[in-house]
């Protein structure tokens, strides 16, 4: 039963993801068509944000690994 529930949730997430992607694509096309942003500007911003996010994710992963390795070396008192 849990597997069926999980599969249904994944299907729902796929549908939501599709609709979000569709709306985002439409907004981008409208902004470009109105001359408010160019594809080059959008690409540059995407790359900038991707670099920042990747840095934050990598930093978080390294900190998590350090904390886990330190906790593994700590033995409980009781």
C-alpha positions as CSV (number, residue, x, y, z in Angstrom):
1,X,0.0,0.0,0.0
2,X,2.8,2.4,0.8
3,X,4.4,1.8,-2.6
4,X,1.2,2.7,-4.4
5,X,0.9,5.9,-2.3
6,X,4.5,6.8,-3.1
7,X,4.0,6.2,-6.8
8,X,0.9,8.4,-6.7
9,X,2.8,11.1,-5.0
10,X,5.6,10.9,-7.6
11,X,3.0,11.2,-10.4
12,X,1.5,14.2,-8.7
13,X,5.0,15.8,-8.4
14,X,5.7,15.2,-12.1
15,X,2.4,16.9,-13.0
16,X,3.2,19.9,-10.8
17,X,6.7,20.1,-12.2
18,X,5.3,20.0,-15.8
19,X,2.9,22.9,-15.0
20,X,5.6,24.9,-13.3
21,X,7.9,24.4,-16.2
22,X,5.2,25.4,-18.7
23,X,4.4,28.6,-16.7
24,X,8.1,29.5,-16.4
25,X,8.6,29.0,-20.1
26,X,5.6,31.1,-21.0
27,X,6.8,33.9,-18.7
28,X,10.3,33.9,-20.2
29,X,8.8,34.0,-23.8
30,X,6.6,36.9,-22.8
31,X,9.5,38.9,-21.2
32,X,11.7,38.3,-24.3
33,X,8.8,39.2,-26.6
34,X,8.2,42.5,-24.7
35,X,11.9,43.3,-24.8
36,X,12.2,43.3,-21.0
37,X,15.0,40.7,-21.0
38,X,17.1,39.0,-23.7
39,X,18.0,35.3,-23.9
40,X,21.7,36.3,-23.3
41,X,20.8,38.2,-20.1
42,X,18.7,35.3,-18.9
43,X,21.4,32.8,-19.7
44,X,24.0,34.9,-17.8
45,X,21.7,35.1,-14.8
46,X,21.0,31.4,-14.8
47,X,24.7,30.7,-14.9
48,X,25.4,33.1,-12.1
49,X,22.7,31.6,-9.8
50,X,23.8,28.1,-10.7
51,X,27.4,28.9,-9.6
52,X,26.2,30.5,-6.3
53,X,23.8,27.6,-5.6
54,X,26.5,25.0,-6.4
55,X,28.9,26.7,-4.0
56,X,26.3,26.8,-1.2
57,X,25.4,23.1,-1.8
58,X,29.1,22.1,-1.8
59,X,29.8,24.1,1.3
60,X,26.8,22.6,3.1
61,X,27.9,19.0,2.1
62,X,31.4,19.6,3.3
63,X,30.2,21.0,6.7
64,X,27.8,18.1,7.1
65,X,30.6,15.6,6.4
66,X,32.9,17.3,8.9
67,X,30.1,17.3,11.6
68,X,29.3,13.6,10.9
69,X,33.0,12.6,11.1
70,X,33.4,14.5,14.4
71,X,30.3,13.0,15.9
72,X,31.4,9.5,14.8
73,X,34.6,10.0,16.9
74,X,32.6,11.1,20.0
75,X,31.7,8.2,22.3
76,X,28.6,8.5,24.5
77,X,29.3,8.9,28.2
78,X,26.7,6.4,29.3
